[in-house]
Amino acid sequence: MTQTSGGKAMRCLAVAALIAIGLAPCAQAATVAYRMDASASTVAFETDFGPDLITGSIPLEKADLRLDFDNLANCTVQVALNVTGAQASFPFAAQALKGPKVLAARDHPRMTFESTSVRRAGTAADVTGKLTIRGVTRTVTLRARIFRPNGSTADDLEHLTVKLSGRVRRSDFGATGWSDMVGDEVRILITARIDAAG
């Protein structure tokens, strides 16, 4: 679905306003569980490769999101990625990415993130949690933004898109292969299409 950046901003601000001031009594209250639409959800990444970029994706295997629009502290996020399905913009890069010097997909086929705290950050939220890559766990903070579909009303929270973005250093997880050619910083964007579990 094509969306303008202005439209995205307005939807983000609308949901952020709901978070900031609390929902009206007729709207949903307390924590709501959401299920992920895996076919419409993606995890994209990029890192520097000299003057160029290596871009790619890792399949989003599972996402468990529980959102409380009255109290952000009650929100939780759990995400699992299938490392064995990782793809990259260069054929050799995909093979190297999954190899023992980087993600070690054979021994560690799953990458996970589990939130430990969620706090408001202007019109977004900062989600801090434990990220585990190749068996190594580190604390990272991702910036979260929530969008509603085009045409939905302000109190319609049945179908949402959650975008989580952040930066990690692969060396923090022991993924140090080809450090003379490939950058240490990896930029991540998780896009999860979610539906209220009912």
Buried (B, 14 or more C-beta within 10 A) or exposed (E): EEEEEEEBEEBBBBBBEBBEEEBEEEBBBEBBEBBBBBEEBBBBBBBBBEEEEBBBBBBBBBBBBBBBBBEBEEBBBBBBBBBBBBBBBBEEBBEBBBBBEBBBBEEBBBBBBBBEEBEEBEBBBBBEBEBBBBEEBEEBBBBBBBBBBEEBEBEBBBBBBBBBBBEBEBEBBBBEBBEEEBBBEBBBBBBBBBEBEE
